[in-house]
Amino acid sequence: MIKEKNRNSFSGSIGFVLAAAGSAVGLGNIWRFPYLAAKDGGGLYLVIYLILALTFGFTLLATEIAIGRKTKQSPLTAYGKLKSQWGFLGVLACLVPVLIMPYYCVIGGWVVKYFLAYLTGEGTHAAVDGYFTDHISGEFQPIILMAVFLFVVAFIVIRGVNKGIETFSKVLMPILILLVLGIAIFSLTISYTDGQGVTRTGLEGLWIYIVPDFSGITVKGFFTVLLDAMGQLFFSLSVAMGIMVTYGSYVKDEDNLVRSINQIEIFDTMVAFLAGIMIIPAVYTFMGREGMGAQGPGLMFVSLPKVFSAMGKIGVVVGCLFFAMVLFAALTSAISIMEAVVSSLMDKFHLSRVKACLLETAIALAGGIVVCLGYNKWYFDITLPNGSHAQILDVMDYLSNNLFMPLVAIGTCILIGWILKPKTIIDEVEKTGTKFGRRGLYIVMIKYITPVLLLVLLLKSVGILTFI
């Protein structure tokens, strides 16, 4: 009991919401959400995503935060405290951030590279064909920049919950929101006439983004959009990777969980939507509909620099602000990923924060070097069960996002929905006297709908459901 009483906590709900929102607002919002929205019929995808955020996302988010606050433990030990035979779920939940941290820091290093390029006025070089490939296949620079990114994250985490994570989130999140909003507004004001004399505008791109396109939609097509939106929401909200359990364990018992959960949902959905406004109108204006097919690293590090280059001199400024925003988003997410592991090591093995942080930094550094070498000395190309081609980074991403995270979430639904019963979470949420507004919805979702949707997502990820 003394250990729990002395546990760090957020100073208030604002600190918790900003930290949790910072975790949710990561690279997935910026490079995957816009691509999926463009691919899946714009407004149709947005409507489905919003419905899922208010049901599926809400269920997993509320469950994990409540588990954290109820047990006052990080994921490695929280599940075992709820039900001793279910401690294995905590191990799996902790394994996810251990896997993600190395390659996330590698991508963070790529962002640092581009930010510095635009900051020093060398942004025009970033638009040249082969710039990105030449960088990631280099032997030393990617490792150095990955280490720089990792050490910044470790420095913040080592300072603790209040002086590190909360303080950092309170400064960076407002700046990040302003940058996203500013770039999104600018994206709507641009226009461009191509070599064929065709003029396209940002507002036309916005129309493509927000207006539902039902042309040629089939049952299979609808389920594709549904699973795309669910998969995006899954890791966009940072659920099933131990983060929300960890952050929930730092929430004071007197704080209003219902309000905090709602605010996190709003933050995440708003930034994801604005990321689409930032990117889709700009890419459409300068590259047309065919340019909207890029995703992931290809979108952020290849297509967008070409867009910034086509803007002329203002493109260097916009590119610098954009990559500053991406860097902030990557940092806030990486901090939460590392904290989930550090907190687990502290709770399970009773290590000091400094020792736990140094251990996780060493693990992430070694893993990050392996990932970097996967683009040169240790390069290989294999086909994953879902049909995509992969090397080291992609394999780690597949294991964490497509296998372990759905398994953790399904296990959580079974544990809470059928063994401990939903009342366990509802009582935790309502213990401050605040009514759990979506109580009936929560019970139906946690017991029936969410586990079924997750199972379908998992079966599709492993290549069993190929018809969707």
N, C-alpha and C positions, 0 to 999 in steps of 0.2 A: 504493500500500500504506500510506503514511503516513496518507492520508485515512481509510482504513478503520480503522486502528489507533486513531485519535483520535476515532472515531465514538462518540457517546453510547450508553449502554446502561443497561438496568434494573439496579439493584443486585443483584437476585436474582429467583428465579422467582415469589416472592410478589408483588413489585411488578408484574411482567409480567402475571400472572394477574388481579390486581385491575384493572389498567388495561384489559386486553382484555375482561374481564367487564363493566367499566364501559361500555365501548364497545357491547358486545352488549346490555346492559340499558338500553334506551332507550324512547322513546315507543311504538314498535311493540309491545313487550311489554305495555304498560299499556293502550293503547286499541284495539289490533287483536286481540290474542290472545284476550281474554275474549269479544269479539263473535263471532269465528269459532268458538270452542268452544261458545258458546250456539247459534249457527246450525247447526252441523254435528253435532249429536247428542251434545254433551258428552263422555262417556268415549270414544266412538269416535274423535273428533278427537284426544283426548289420547293414545290408544294409537298412532295413526298418526304423530302428531307425535314421540312418543318414539322410535319405530322409525326415522323419518327422521333424527332428531337423531344417532342412533348409527351411521347409515350415510351418508346423503347429506350431512348437516351436517358430520360428522366428516371426510369426504373433502375437502371444500372448505376447511375450517378447517386441517387438517393440511397441505394443499398450500400454502396461502398463507403460513402461518407459516414453513414450511420454505424456501420461495422467498426470503422476507425474510432469514432467518438465513444461508442459503447465499450470497446475493449481497451481503449487507450494504448493500442499496440500497432506496430507496423505490420505489413502483410505476412511476413515470415512467421509471426507468432499469433496474429489476430485470429486466423481461422481455427487454429488449435485451441485457442481460449474459448471460442464460441462452442466448439464441439471437438473434443480431443482426438477422435478418430479421423477428423478432417484436416489435420495439420498438413497433410500432403498438398492440399490446395494452396496453402500459404507458400510452400516451397516453389510450386509452379508459378504462382503470382510474383514471387521475388526473382525467379529466373528470367522473366520477361524483361524488366529493366536492366538486368545484368547483360543480356544479349543486345538490347537496343543501344545502350550507352556508347559502346565503341564506335559503331557506324554512324550514330547521330553526331558524334564529335568530328568524325571525318567530313561529313556533309557541312557541319559548322565551320570547319576549316576552309572548305570551298567558298562558303559565304564570305568569310574574312578576306579571302583572295580577291573576290569581285568587289567587295566594299572598298578595299584599299586601292584597287585599280581605278575606280571611279573617283575616289577621294583625292587621288594624286593627279587627276586629269588624264589618266591613261585608259579611260573607259571605252574609247573608240576601238582599241585593240581587242576588247572582249567580244566584239561583234564579228571578228574575223573567223572564218571557218577553221576548225581545228584547235581553237584557243582552249576550249574546255577539255578536249581529249588530251592535248599536250600537257595541260596542268595535272590532271588526275593520274596520268601515266608516268609522271615524273617520280624520281626515286626519293628526293629529299624534301622538297618544298611542301608537298601535301602532308607529310609526317610532322614537319615543324609547325605548320598552321593548325593542324589537328591538335597538337600538344598545347599550343597557345590557347585555343578555344577551351580545351579541357581544363587547363590550369586556372583560367578565369572562373569557370563554373565551380571548380573545387574550392577556390578562395572564398566565393560567396557562401557555399554550403558549409564550409568549415567555421564560418562566423555564426552559424546557428539559425534558428527559426526566426527570431525577432530582428537581430542586427544584420542578418544576412538575407534570408529569403524574403521576409516581409518588407524590409526596408527597400530592397532592390526592386521588388514588384510594385511597390507604391510609387517609385520614381519612373520605372520603365514602362509600365502598362499605360498610363495616360499619354506618354510620348508616342508609344506604339499606335494607340488609337488615333491620335491626331495625324500621324504620318499616313496611316491607312486611309483615313477620311480625306486628307489633302490630296493624295495621289489619285484616289477614286474620283474626286471632283474634277481634277485636271484631266483624267482619262476621258471624261465625257465632253470636254471642250475641244478636243483635237479633231482635225480632218486631214485627209491626204489624197492626192491625185496620183494614181500610178502611171506607168508608162503607156498604158492603153487609153489614158484619159478618163478612167473611171474614178470618181471621187467617193470616198467612204468616210463616214464620221463616227465619232465615239458614241453618239446618241443612237445611231443605227445598230452598233454593236450592243448597246444596252438593251435595245428592243429584242435582239436575238437571245440575249441572256435571260430576260425576265418573262417573255411571253411564251406560254406553253405551246409546244409543237406536237400536235397529235397525228400528224401525217404519217401514214404507214405504221401506226402503233399496233402491235399484236400482243397477245397474252404473254408470249415469251419476251417480247420487248419490254412490257410493263414489269415483269419480274426481274429483268436485267437492271432496270432503273431502280427498282426497290432494293435489290441486293447491293448495287453500287452505292446508293445513299446510306444503307445500313452499315456497309463496310467502312465508308468514310466517317460516319458518325461514331463508329465504334472506337477508333483510335483518336478521333478529333477531340472527344471528351476526356481522353486519358483514362478510360475505364479498363478494367481487366489487366492492368499492369502494375497494380499495387500503389499507384500514386495517390488516388483519391482516398484509399484506406489510410495511407500515411498522413496526408493533410487533414483528414477527418479526425485522426487521433490527437491533433494539435488544437482542435476546436473546443472552446470552453463549453461546459455543460449548460450555461445560461444563454448561450447564443441561439438565435432563431435559425434552425436548419432549413426550414421550408423556404424562407426568404433567400437564404444564401444559395440554395440549389437553383431557385428560379433565376437569380442574378447570374450565376455561372452559365446557365443555359442561354440566357439573353446575350451575354458577352460573346460566347463562342459562336452562336448563330450569326450575330451581327458582324463579327470579324470575317467569318467565312463568306457571308453574303457580300461584304465590302471588298474582299479579296477578288471575288468574281468581277465586281465593277472596276476594280483597279486594272485587271488583266485582260478580260475578254474584249471590252471595247477597244483597248489599245492594240491588241494583237489583230483583231478584225480590221481596224482602220488601216494598218500598215501592211498586213499580210493576207487579208481576205479570209474567207471561210476555211480555205485549205490550211492556213497557218494555225487554226485553232485545234489541230489534231495532236499537238505536242503535249506531253505530260511529264511529271516528275522533274528530274534534273534537266531533261531536254527542254522543257518549257522555261525554267528559271535561268539556266546557265547558257542556253543556246538561242532560243527564240526571242526572249525579252531583250537581251543585249542588242539584237538586230533591230528591234523596235525602238529602243533608246537611240541607236545610231541614226535611224531614219528621221528622228525628231530634230536633228541638228544640234546646235549648241545647248539648247535647253535640255536635251536628252542626257547630257553628262550630269546635270544637276538632278534631274528626275531619277536617273540610275543610281546616283549616290544616296539619295533619300530612300529609294526603294530598298537597296541592299542594307542600309542602316536599319530599316524597319524589319527586314528578314532576319538580320543578325539579332535584333532584340527579341524577336519571336523565337528564334532558335535557342537563345540563351535561357529564356524563361522556361521553355520546355525541358531543356537539358538539366537545369537546376532541379526540377521536380523529379526527373528520372533518376538522377544521382541521389537525391534525398531519400527516395524509396528504398534504395539499396543500403545507404548509410544508416538510416533509421532501423532497418531490419537487422543489420550487424550489431547495432547498439543494444537492441532489445533481446536478441537471441544469445549473443555471446558476451554481453555486458562490457563492450569496448567503449572507450571514450569517443566523443565525436571526432576528435583529431585523428585517432588511430583508425577508426572506421572509414573516415574520409580518405586518408592516405592509402588504405588498402584498396578501396574501390577505385581510386585514381590510378593506382598501379595496374589493376585489372583492366580498366578501360584503356589505359595507355598501351598495354601489350596487345589488347584486342584491336585497337585503332591502327597500330602498326601493321598487324596482319591484314586488316581491311585495305589499307593503302597499298600494300605489296600485292594485293589481289588484282591490281590494275597494271602491274608490270611483271615482276619476277615470278609471282605465283598465280598468274592469270590462267583461268580455265573457263570453259563454257559448257554448262549442262542444262538440260531441260527439266523444269520443275513439274510436279504433278498437275498444276493448273495450266501447263502449256507454255509458260514464259521461259525465256532464256535467262541464265543466272550465272554470276560469279560469287565471290565470297560475301560481298555486301548484300546481294540479293538473297542469298541462301539464309543469312542471319535475319534479314527482314521477313522472309517467308516463314521461318520457324517461329519468330516472335509474334508477328501480326496475323498470320493465316492459320497457325496451329495452336500455339500455347494460349493466346488471348481468348479465342472462342472457347477453348476447353476450360479456362479459368472462369469465364462468364457463365457457361453452362453449369459448371459445378456450383457456383455461387447461387444460381437460380434454384438448383435442386436443394441445396443446404437450407436456404432461407424459405423457399416456397413450400417445401414438402417435409423437411425434417424439423427445423426450428419454428417454422410457420411465419407468415408475413407480420404477425403481431409483434415479433421481436424487433423489427425495424420500425414499425409504426409507433410503438411505445417509445422508442428512442427519439424519434423525430418529434413526438408530441409531448415529451416530458417537461418542456418549458411552458406548456399550456397552450401552445399554438396548434390549431387544427391542421391536420394533414389533408389539404384540399383535394388531392387526387387519390384519396385512400382506396376507393373501390376500383379505380383504374389500376392502381399499383398492385392490388391483390391478383387481379386477372392477368396482368402483364407478367408478374414474377413467377406465377405458377404455370401458366399455359403458353401465352403468346411469345414472350421473349425467348424461352428455351427452344421452342420450335423454330423460330426465325434464326436463332444462333446455330442450331443443328443444320439447317439448310445452308447457311453461310459456310459452315465448316466443311460439309460434304462437297460444296462447290469448290472450295479452296483446295481440297485434296484430289480433285479431279473425278469424283464419283458422280456428282450431278453435272453432267456435261450438256444436258438439253436446255439449261437455263443460261 
